[in-house]
Amino acid sequence: MSPCYLTLCDGGEVSVIEKDLCSGMVRSSSGFLVQTNHDIIPQPLNDSGEKAAPDHQDLNRAMLHVEGWLEESTDRFDSVTQKWTRHVRKVEQTSRPIASQDAAMCDDGPVAQSIAEKAISKSALKRWLQSQQVMGECTHFAAIMDPYTGMIPWIKRGLFMSDSSS
């Protein structure tokens, strides 16, 4: 597990660096990126946009799921990612196709719309993040970060309190 997740943006792209004592991994997107409190092992998507069958890394990781919080973190990540995927599919069904050179990336998966066409409102994103699936009892905080303005337009503290704060 990475002891540190750094979130950086330059106004056009957001990147998350998962950094531990020996290594680091960078994920970047110009469209949408989710990070919860577990390391992401990249999983390829199949032709239908769903996760491909797990490989040996995923099986090794599954054996390490001895603590419920890791599974809950994965569930939170999947919940927001699935909502985004459904949103993008809905936009794709109602929008005109565009040239492939204009395609944006959504968390390592291609999306056939410009960022403006697939954008969601801040209020919709807040609803996603405040859902019971995401804002669970062990959530420290949830935030919306806007790489274009460099602002954090919304942040909410979770219910989790460490033993040292009692």
Backbone as a printed PyTorch tensor [residue, N CA C, xyz], in Angstrom:
tensor([[[  0.8350,  -1.1780,   0.0000],
         [  0.0000,   0.0000,   0.0000],
         [  0.8820,   1.2430,   0.0000]],

        [[  0.4690,   2.2050,  -0.7490],
         [  1.2210,   3.4540,  -0.8190],
         [  0.9350,   4.3120,   0.4000]],

        [[  1.9870,   4.8200,   1.0380],
         [  1.7510,   5.7170,   2.1650],
         [  1.3830,   7.1190,   1.7220]],

        [[  1.4390,   7.3990,   0.4070],
         [  1.2020,   8.7620,  -0.0440],
         [  0.5610,   8.7670,  -1.4250]],

        [[ -0.4520,   9.6060,  -1.5620],
         [ -1.0710,   9.8450,  -2.8610],
         [ -0.9750,  11.3440,  -3.1280]],

        [[ -0.2560,  11.7230,  -4.1540],
         [ -0.1180,  13.1290,  -4.5170],
         [ -1.0220,  13.4110,  -5.7100]],

        [[ -1.8160,  14.4610,  -5.6090],
         [ -2.6820,  14.8600,  -6.7060],
         [ -2.1660,  16.1810,  -7.2560]],

        [[ -1.8660,  16.2000,  -8.5410],
         [ -1.2960,  17.3710,  -9.1930],
         [ -2.1210,  17.7140, -10.4260]],

        [[ -2.1530,  18.9880, -10.7830],
         [ -2.7970,  19.3590, -12.0420],
         [ -2.1110,  20.5820, -12.6250]],

        [[ -2.2170,  20.7010, -13.9470],
         [ -1.5940,  21.8280, -14.6370],
         [ -2.6110,  22.6810, -15.3780]],

        [[ -3.8650,  22.4890, -15.0960],
         [ -4.9060,  23.2430, -15.7700],
         [ -5.5080,  22.5140, -16.9510]],

        [[ -4.8450,  21.4900, -17.4290],
         [ -5.3580,  20.7170, -18.5500],
         [ -5.4320,  19.2410, -18.2710]],

        [[ -4.7050,  18.7950, -17.2520],
         [ -4.6500,  17.3760, -16.9400],
         [ -4.4440,  17.2180, -15.4380]],

        [[ -5.0310,  16.1810, -14.8890],
         [ -4.8340,  15.8650, -13.4790],
         [ -4.0550,  14.5540, -13.3980]],

        [[ -3.1560,  14.4600, -12.4280],
         [ -2.3630,  13.2510, -12.2200],
         [ -2.3780,  12.8860, -10.7500]],

        [[ -2.4080,  11.5910, -10.4800],
         [ -2.2700,  11.0750,  -9.1260],
         [ -1.0140,  10.2260,  -9.1070]],

        [[ -0.1380,  10.5110,  -8.1560],
         [  1.0670,   9.7170,  -7.9670],
         [  0.8530,   8.8750,  -6.7200]],

        [[  0.8880,   7.5530,  -6.8960],
         [  0.8410,   6.6260,  -5.7670],
         [  2.2950,   6.3490,  -5.4150]],

        [[  2.7460,   6.8180,  -4.2700],
         [  4.1620,   6.7310,  -3.9200],
         [  4.3450,   5.9470,  -2.6380]],

        [[  5.1850,   4.9120,  -2.7050],
         [  5.5650,   4.1980,  -1.4960],
         [  7.0770,   4.3150,  -1.3230]],

        [[  7.6520,   3.5330,  -0.4400],
         [  9.0770,   3.6620,  -0.1460],
         [  9.9710,   3.2090,  -1.2890]],

        [[  9.4810,   2.3020,  -2.1300],
         [ 10.3300,   1.7250,  -3.1740],
         [  9.9510,   2.1060,  -4.5930]],

        [[  8.7380,   2.5200,  -4.7980],
         [  8.3060,   2.7710,  -6.1700],
         [  7.2230,   3.8420,  -6.2050]],

        [[  6.7700,   4.1120,  -7.3930],
         [  5.6810,   5.0500,  -7.5840],
         [  4.9770,   4.7430,  -8.8890]],

        [[  3.7200,   5.1300,  -8.9640],
         [  2.9450,   4.9310, -10.1830],
         [  2.1570,   6.2080, -10.4400]],

        [[  2.0800,   6.6320, -11.6830],
         [  1.3600,   7.8510, -12.0420],
         [  0.1780,   7.4790, -12.9270]],

        [[ -0.9890,   8.0360, -12.5930],
         [ -2.1790,   7.9280, -13.4450],
         [ -2.5830,   9.3480, -13.7920]],

        [[ -2.9020,   9.5770, -15.0500],
         [ -3.2610,  10.9260, -15.4960],
         [ -4.4990,  10.8800, -16.3750]],

        [[ -5.2140,  12.0010, -16.4040],
         [ -6.3840,  12.1170, -17.2580],
         [ -6.6770,  13.5850, -17.5290]],

        [[ -7.1820,  13.8560, -18.7090],
         [ -7.6510,  15.2050, -19.0100],
         [ -9.1540,  15.2940, -18.8180]],

        [[ -9.7960,  14.1690, -18.4930],
         [-11.2450,  14.1510, -18.3600],
         [-11.7560,  13.8530, -16.9770]],

        [[-11.3680,  12.7250, -16.4070],
         [-11.9560,  12.2870, -15.1420],
         [-11.0030,  11.3190, -14.4720]],

        [[-10.7890,  11.4830, -13.1690],
         [ -9.8890,  10.6060, -12.4300],
         [-10.4260,  10.4230, -11.0270]],

        [[-10.4200,   9.1910, -10.5450],
         [-10.8940,   8.8600,  -9.2030],
         [ -9.7260,   8.2850,  -8.4190]],

        [[ -9.6110,   8.6590,  -7.1360],
         [ -8.6280,   8.0460,  -6.2470],
         [ -9.2850,   7.8090,  -4.9060]],

        [[ -9.2140,   6.5910,  -4.4300],
         [ -9.6420,   6.2800,  -3.0700],
         [ -8.4070,   5.8120,  -2.3220]],

        [[ -8.5690,   5.3350,  -1.0970],
         [ -7.3800,   5.0470,  -0.2930],
         [ -6.8740,   3.6180,  -0.4770]],

        [[ -6.6320,   3.2490,  -1.7210],
         [ -5.9300,   2.0130,  -2.0380],
         [ -5.1930,   2.2140,  -3.3570]],

        [[ -4.1440,   1.4320,  -3.5460],
         [ -3.3780,   1.5200,  -4.7810],
         [ -4.1890,   0.9300,  -5.9210]],

        [[ -4.0070,   1.4850,  -7.0800],
         [ -4.6970,   1.0100,  -8.2680],
         [ -3.7320,   0.1520,  -9.0690]],

        [[ -4.1240,  -1.0840,  -9.3200],
         [ -3.3720,  -1.9290, -10.2310],
         [ -4.1010,  -1.8340, -11.5600]],

        [[ -3.4540,  -1.3100, -12.5900],
         [ -4.1720,  -1.0980, -13.8500],
         [ -4.8100,  -2.3780, -14.3580]],

        [[ -6.0700,  -2.2880, -14.7560],
         [ -6.7900,  -3.4090, -15.3390],
         [ -7.2510,  -2.9970, -16.7170]],

        [[ -6.8980,  -3.7750, -17.7200],
         [ -7.3520,  -3.4150, -19.0600],
         [ -8.8600,  -3.5750, -19.1740]],

        [[ -9.4520,  -2.7940, -20.0720],
         [-10.8770,  -2.9180, -20.3420],
         [-11.0570,  -3.7900, -21.5730]],

        [[-12.1280,  -4.6150, -21.5650],
         [-12.4230,  -5.3940, -22.7600],
         [-13.1830,  -4.5200, -23.7520]],

        [[-13.6020,  -5.0870, -24.8700],
         [-14.2540,  -4.3040, -25.9270],
         [-15.5450,  -3.6440, -25.4810]],

        [[-16.2220,  -4.2150, -24.4760],
         [-17.4840,  -3.6270, -24.0170],
         [-17.2710,  -2.5800, -22.9290]],

        [[-16.0160,  -2.2650, -22.6020],
         [-15.7280,  -1.2410, -21.6090],
         [-15.7250,  -1.7490, -20.1820]],

        [[-15.8120,  -3.0710, -20.0000],
         [-15.7960,  -3.6480, -18.6580],
         [-14.3950,  -4.1530, -18.3520]],

        [[-14.1230,  -4.3430, -17.0590],
         [-12.8110,  -4.8380, -16.6660],
         [-12.5910,  -6.2330, -17.2320]],

        [[-11.3910,  -6.4630, -17.7400],
         [-11.0420,  -7.7710, -18.2690],
         [-10.8450,  -8.7450, -17.1130]],

        [[-10.7520, -10.0210, -17.4390],
         [-10.5560, -11.0510, -16.4080],
         [ -9.2960, -10.7380, -15.6110]],

        [[ -9.3160, -11.0050, -14.2940],
         [ -8.1540, -10.6800, -13.4650],
         [ -6.9180, -11.4670, -13.8820]],

        [[ -5.7560, -10.8330, -13.7330],
         [ -4.5130, -11.5300, -14.0170],
         [ -3.8470, -11.9180, -12.6960]],

        [[ -2.6170, -12.4190, -12.7530],
         [ -1.9540, -12.8970, -11.5410],
         [ -1.7600, -11.7930, -10.5120]],

        [[ -1.5310, -10.5380, -10.9330],
         [ -1.3890,  -9.4390,  -9.9720],
         [ -2.6800,  -9.2490,  -9.1860]],

        [[ -3.8040,  -9.3290,  -9.8920],
         [ -5.0880,  -9.1520,  -9.2230],
         [ -5.3530, -10.2820,  -8.2370]],

        [[ -4.9590, -11.4970,  -8.6060],
         [ -5.1650, -12.6270,  -7.7010],
         [ -4.2960, -12.4800,  -6.4560]],

        [[ -3.0460, -12.0500,  -6.6400],
         [ -2.1780, -11.8150,  -5.4830],
         [ -2.7570, -10.7260,  -4.5940]],

        [[ -3.2590,  -9.6750,  -5.2140],
         [ -3.8550,  -8.5720,  -4.4580],
         [ -5.0970,  -9.0480,  -3.7110]],

        [[ -5.8930,  -9.8990,  -4.3490],
         [ -7.1110, -10.4060,  -3.7160],
         [ -6.7820, -11.1920,  -2.4510]],

        [[ -5.6410, -11.8900,  -2.4580],
         [ -5.2540, -12.6500,  -1.2700],
         [ -4.8980, -11.7180,  -0.1200]],

        [[ -4.5280, -10.4900,  -0.4190],
         [ -4.1530,  -9.5320,   0.6120],
         [ -5.3530,  -8.7830,   1.1870]],

        [[ -6.5420,  -9.0560,   0.6900],
         [ -7.7550,  -8.3710,   1.1600],
         [ -8.1720,  -8.9130,   2.5250]],

        [[ -7.3040,  -8.7790,   3.4880],
         [ -7.6050,  -9.2790,   4.8250],
         [ -8.3490,  -8.2470,   5.6540]],

        [[ -8.3200,  -7.0080,   5.2470],
         [ -9.0110,  -5.9640,   5.9920],
         [-10.1690,  -5.4290,   5.1690]],

        [[-11.3060,  -5.2370,   5.8360],
         [-12.5080,  -4.7660,   5.1690],
         [-12.3570,  -3.4110,   4.5200]],

        [[-11.5130,  -2.5380,   5.0770],
         [-11.3890,  -1.1900,   4.5280],
         [-10.8510,  -1.2020,   3.1120]],

        [[ -9.9950,  -2.1660,   2.7910],
         [ -9.4480,  -2.2330,   1.4430],
         [-10.5450,  -2.5790,   0.4420]],

        [[-11.3870,  -3.5160,   0.8190],
         [-12.5120,  -3.8760,  -0.0450],
         [-13.4900,  -2.7070,  -0.1710]],

        [[-13.7450,  -2.0130,   0.9380],
         [-14.6370,  -0.8480,   0.8930],
         [-14.0610,   0.2570,   0.0110]],

        [[-12.7600,   0.4600,   0.0770],
         [-12.1160,   1.4690,  -0.7600],
         [-12.2670,   1.1160,  -2.2390]],

        [[-12.0700,  -0.1500,  -2.5520],
         [-12.2420,  -0.6180,  -3.9280],
         [-13.6860,  -0.4300,  -4.3750]],

        [[-14.6310,  -0.7340,  -3.4880],
         [-16.0540,  -0.5520,  -3.8140],
         [-16.3780,   0.9200,  -4.0730]],

        [[-15.8030,   1.8250,  -3.2660],
         [-16.0340,   3.2660,  -3.4740],
         [-15.4940,   3.7040,  -4.8310]],

        [[-14.2920,   3.2630,  -5.1360],
         [-13.6760,   3.5830,  -6.4250],
         [-14.5550,   3.0800,  -7.5710]],

        [[-14.9730,   1.8200,  -7.4740],
         [-15.8010,   1.2250,  -8.5290],
         [-17.1400,   1.9360,  -8.6610]],

        [[-17.7290,   2.3470,  -7.5490],
         [-19.0250,   3.0280,  -7.5790],
         [-18.9490,   4.3170,  -8.3930]],

        [[-17.9610,   5.1500,  -8.1140],
         [-17.8330,   6.4200,  -8.8370],
         [-17.4540,   6.1620, -10.2960]],

        [[-16.5530,   5.2190, -10.5280],
         [-16.1410,   4.9010, -11.8910],
         [-17.3210,   4.3920, -12.7170]],

        [[-18.1530,   3.5390, -12.1280],
         [-19.3290,   3.0180, -12.8410],
         [-20.3250,   4.1330, -13.1460]],

        [[-20.5130,   5.0450, -12.2090],
         [-21.4180,   6.1740, -12.4590],
         [-20.8920,   7.0210, -13.6130]],

        [[-19.5840,   7.2580, -13.6300],
         [-18.9920,   8.0270, -14.7220],
         [-19.1760,   7.2940, -16.0530]],

        [[-18.9240,   5.9880, -16.0610],
         [-19.0620,   5.1970, -17.2830],
         [-20.4940,   5.2400, -17.8040]],

        [[-21.4760,   5.1070, -16.9050],
         [-22.8860,   5.2000, -17.3200],
         [-23.1880,   6.5870, -17.8910]],

        [[-22.6670,   7.6140, -17.2400],
         [-22.8770,   8.9870, -17.7190],
         [-22.3030,   9.1560, -19.1290]],

        [[-21.0780,   8.6850, -19.3330],
         [-20.4230,   8.8280, -20.6310],
         [-21.1930,   8.0620, -21.7060]],

        [[-21.6440,   6.8500, -21.3870],
         [-22.4230,   6.0750, -22.3640],
         [-23.7040,   6.8060, -22.7450]],

        [[-24.3580,   7.4040, -21.7630],
         [-25.5850,   8.1570, -22.0410],
         [-25.2820,   9.3350, -22.9670]],

        [[-24.1890,  10.0440, -22.6890],
         [-23.7920,  11.1710, -23.5340],
         [-23.4680,  10.6810, -24.9450]],

        [[-22.7520,   9.5590, -25.0420],
         [-22.3940,   9.0200, -26.3550],
         [-23.6320,   8.6500, -27.1660]],

        [[-24.6590,   8.1340, -26.5020],
         [-25.8790,   7.7200, -27.2030],
         [-26.6700,   8.9140, -27.7180]],

        [[-26.5340,  10.0510, -27.0630],
         [-27.3190,  11.2240, -27.4610],
         [-26.5110,  12.2570, -28.2350]],

        [[-25.2150,  12.0080, -28.4360],
         [-24.3480,  12.9770, -29.1180],
         [-23.9110,  12.4580, -30.4750]],

        [[-23.4870,  13.3810, -31.2810],
         [-22.9420,  13.0170, -32.5840],
         [-21.5270,  12.4750, -32.4000]],

        [[-21.1010,  11.5250, -33.2480],
         [-19.7180,  11.0480, -33.1660],
         [-18.7510,  12.1470, -33.6070]],

        [[-17.5520,  12.1200, -33.0570],
         [-16.5340,  13.1030, -33.4370],
         [-15.2920,  12.3700, -33.9130]],

        [[-14.3960,  13.0810, -34.5160],
         [-13.1720,  12.4780, -35.0390],
         [-12.3400,  11.8800, -33.9210]],

        [[-11.6480,  10.7850, -34.2200],
         [-10.8790,  10.0810, -33.1940],
         [ -9.7850,  10.9510, -32.5950]],

        [[ -9.2360,  11.8940, -33.3600],
         [ -8.1850,  12.7470, -32.7950],
         [ -8.7330,  13.6910, -31.7270]],

        [[-10.0660,  13.8650, -31.6810],
         [-10.6840,  14.7080, -30.6650],
         [-11.1060,  13.9170, -29.4360]],

        [[-10.8940,  12.6050, -29.4490],
         [-11.3410,  11.7700, -28.3350],
         [-10.5360,  12.0930, -27.0860]],

        [[-11.2120,  12.0830, -25.9510],
         [-10.5620,  12.3240, -24.6580],
         [-10.3770,  10.9930, -23.9470]],

        [[ -9.6720,  11.0100, -22.8530],
         [ -9.4580,   9.7940, -22.0720],
         [-10.2090,   9.8930, -20.7570]],

        [[-10.7870,   8.7980, -20.3350],
         [-11.4800,   8.7180, -19.0530],
         [-10.8460,   7.6040, -18.2540]],

        [[ -9.9330,   7.9350, -17.3430],
         [ -9.3110,   6.9400, -16.4810],
         [ -8.8110,   5.7590, -17.3040]],

        [[ -8.0400,   6.0080, -18.3000],
         [ -7.4120,   5.0200, -19.1650],
         [ -8.3530,   4.3770, -20.1710]],

        [[ -9.5780,   4.8500, -20.3190],
         [-10.4860,   4.3210, -21.3240],
         [-10.9030,   5.4130, -22.2790]],

        [[-10.9950,   5.1060, -23.5800],
         [-11.3430,   6.1540, -24.5370],
         [-12.7890,   6.6030, -24.4050]],

        [[-13.0290,   7.8690, -24.6320],
         [-14.3680,   8.4420, -24.6080],
         [-14.5080,   9.2590, -25.8840]],

        [[-15.6020,   9.0730, -26.6120],
         [-15.7410,   9.6970, -27.9230],
         [-16.4420,  11.0460, -27.8780]],

        [[-16.1970,  11.8360, -26.8730],
         [-16.7490,  13.1840, -26.7980],
         [-15.6880,  14.1370, -26.2650]],

        [[-15.8660,  15.4100, -26.5490],
         [-14.9700,  16.3980, -25.9690],
         [-15.3030,  16.5200, -24.4850]],

        [[-14.4060,  17.1110, -23.7420],
         [-14.6150,  17.2620, -22.3030],
         [-15.8880,  18.0340, -22.0190]],

        [[-16.1460,  19.0830, -22.7620],
         [-17.3490,  19.8890, -22.5240],
         [-18.6150,  19.0820, -22.7690]],

        [[-18.6170,  18.2240, -23.7800],
         [-19.8110,  17.4390, -24.0930],
         [-20.1080,  16.3830, -23.0400]],

        [[-19.0960,  15.8540, -22.3740],
         [-19.3330,  14.7830, -21.4090],
         [-19.3060,  15.2710, -19.9620]],

        [[-19.1000,  16.5510, -19.7580],
         [-19.0140,  17.0910, -18.4020],
         [-20.3090,  16.8700, -17.6320]],

        [[-20.1690,  16.7420, -16.3210],
         [-21.3330,  16.6480, -15.4460],
         [-21.3400,  17.8740, -14.5500]],

        [[-22.4710,  18.1480, -13.9770],
         [-22.5710,  19.3130, -13.0970],
         [-21.9130,  19.0160, -11.7530]],

        [[-21.5120,  20.0800, -11.0840],
         [-20.9400,  19.9300,  -9.7490],
         [-21.9570,  19.2960,  -8.8090]],

        [[-23.2270,  19.6600,  -8.9320],
         [-24.2510,  19.0990,  -8.0390],
         [-24.4180,  17.6000,  -8.2690]],

        [[-24.3370,  17.1390,  -9.5160],
         [-24.4340,  15.6990,  -9.7870],
         [-23.2280,  14.9670,  -9.2030]],

        [[-22.0430,  15.5250,  -9.3780],
         [-20.8410,  14.9020,  -8.8340],
         [-20.8930,  14.8680,  -7.3070]],

        [[-21.3940,  15.9340,  -6.6910],
         [-21.5570,  15.9460,  -5.2320],
         [-22.5020,  14.8310,  -4.7880]],

        [[-23.5920,  14.6160,  -5.5290],
         [-24.5180,  13.5230,  -5.1890],
         [-23.8080,  12.1790,  -5.2630]],

        [[-22.9920,  11.9900,  -6.2870],
         [-22.2470,  10.7410,  -6.4020],
         [-21.3590,  10.5340,  -5.1810]],

        [[-20.6270,  11.5820,  -4.8090],
         [-19.6660,  11.4580,  -3.7130],
         [-20.3310,  11.3560,  -2.3480]],

        [[-21.5280,  11.8930,  -2.2020],
         [-22.2260,  11.8340,  -0.9180],
         [-23.0970,  10.5880,  -0.7800]],

        [[-23.1320,   9.7500,  -1.8150],
         [-23.9430,   8.5350,  -1.7360],
         [-23.3800,   7.6130,  -0.6550]],

        [[-24.2240,   6.7550,  -0.1360],
         [-23.8150,   5.8230,   0.9210],
         [-22.6940,   4.9090,   0.4310]],

        [[-22.7010,   4.5730,  -0.8600],
         [-21.6590,   3.7010,  -1.4060],
         [-20.2820,   4.3450,  -1.3180]],

        [[-20.2220,   5.6620,  -1.3660],
         [-18.9350,   6.3570,  -1.3850],
         [-18.5840,   6.9290,  -0.0160]],

        [[-19.4880,   7.6500,   0.5910],
         [-19.2160,   8.3310,   1.8560],
         [-19.5320,   7.3820,   3.0130]],

        [[-18.7490,   6.3200,   3.1300],
         [-18.9640,   5.3130,   4.1620],
         [-18.3940,   5.7260,   5.5030]],

        [[-18.5160,   4.8330,   6.4520],
         [-18.1030,   5.1370,   7.8290],
         [-16.5980,   5.3280,   7.9720]],

        [[-15.8070,   4.7990,   7.0580],
         [-14.3490,   4.9450,   7.1460],
         [-13.7930,   6.0050,   6.2010]],

        [[-14.6590,   6.7650,   5.5420],
         [-14.2030,   7.7990,   4.6150],
         [-13.6530,   8.9870,   5.3960]],

        [[-12.4300,   9.3680,   5.1080],
         [-11.8210,  10.5290,   5.7590],
         [-12.3770,  11.8190,   5.1690]],

        [[-12.4170,  11.9010,   3.8380],
         [-12.9950,  13.0710,   3.1830],
         [-13.2770,  12.7270,   1.7260]],

        [[-14.1080,  13.5400,   1.1180],
         [-14.3720,  13.4600,  -0.3180],
         [-14.2060,  14.8700,  -0.8680]],

        [[-13.6770,  14.9650,  -2.0830],
         [-13.4290,  16.2860,  -2.6600],
         [-13.6300,  16.2640,  -4.1630]],

        [[-14.0360,  17.4080,  -4.6790],
         [-14.0670,  17.6500,  -6.1160],
         [-12.9380,  18.6270,  -6.3930]],

        [[-12.0420,  18.2430,  -7.2850],
         [-10.9160,  19.0970,  -7.6490],
         [-11.0510,  19.4450,  -9.1240]],

        [[-10.9520,  20.6980,  -9.4530],
         [-11.1120,  21.1670, -10.8250],
         [ -9.7460,  21.5130, -11.4090]],

        [[ -9.2180,  20.6760, -12.3190],
         [ -7.8890,  20.9480, -12.8570],
         [ -7.8350,  22.1870, -13.7460]],

        [[ -8.9690,  22.6360, -14.2440],
         [ -8.9730,  23.8010, -15.1350],
         [ -8.8790,  25.1100, -14.3760]],

        [[ -9.4620,  25.1540, -13.1750],
         [ -9.3950,  26.3810, -12.3820],
         [ -8.3370,  26.2970, -11.2890]],

        [[ -7.8670,  25.0710, -10.9970],
         [ -6.9300,  24.8850,  -9.9020],
         [ -7.5890,  24.9950,  -8.5390]],

        [[ -8.9060,  24.9250,  -8.5050],
         [ -9.6640,  25.0990,  -7.2630],
         [-10.2190,  23.7600,  -6.7690]],

        [[-10.5680,  23.7500,  -5.4940],
         [-11.3100,  22.6470,  -4.8930],
         [-12.6960,  23.2100,  -4.6040]],

        [[-13.6490,  23.0490,  -5.5410],
         [-14.9570,  23.6810,  -5.3670],
         [-15.8270,  23.0290,  -4.3050]],

        [[-15.4440,  21.8220,  -3.8540],
         [-16.2530,  21.1530,  -2.8380],
         [-15.3900,  20.1360,  -2.1060]],

        [[-15.5350,  20.0980,  -0.7890],
         [-14.8580,  19.1030,   0.0380],
         [-15.7440,  18.8170,   1.2370]],

        [[-15.7800,  17.5620,   1.6380],
         [-16.5910,  17.1800,   2.7900],
         [-15.8130,  16.1980,   3.6430]],

        [[-15.7700,  16.4770,   4.9210],
         [-15.1130,  15.6010,   5.8810],
         [-16.0080,  14.4090,   6.1600]],

        [[-15.4010,  13.2320,   6.2830],
         [-16.1460,  12.0250,   6.6050],
         [-16.3850,  11.9040,   8.0960]],

        [[-17.0820,  10.8550,   8.4640],
         [-17.4010,  10.6150,   9.8680],
         [-16.2430,  10.0000,  10.6290]],

        [[-15.2640,   9.4270,   9.9080],
         [-14.1730,   8.7000,  10.5360],
         [-13.3760,   9.6070,  11.4640]],

        [[-13.1750,   9.1460,  12.6740],
         [-12.3420,   9.8500,  13.6490],
         [-11.2970,   8.8670,  14.1530]],

        [[-10.0430,   9.2600,  14.1600],
         [ -8.9920,   8.3750,  14.6420],
         [ -9.0580,   8.2720,  16.1560]],

        [[ -8.4520,   7.2070,  16.6930],
         [ -8.4330,   7.0030,  18.1420],
         [ -7.7190,   8.1410,  18.8610]],

        [[ -6.7330,   8.7570,  18.2060],
         [ -5.9630,   9.8220,  18.8480],
         [ -6.7690,  11.1030,  19.0310]],

        [[ -7.9000,  11.2220,  18.3180],
         [ -8.6820,  12.4540,  18.4380],
         [ -9.7510,  12.3650,  19.5140]],

        [[ -9.8870,  11.2230,  20.1770],
         [-10.9210,  11.1120,  21.2100],
         [-10.4590,  11.6450,  22.5370]]])
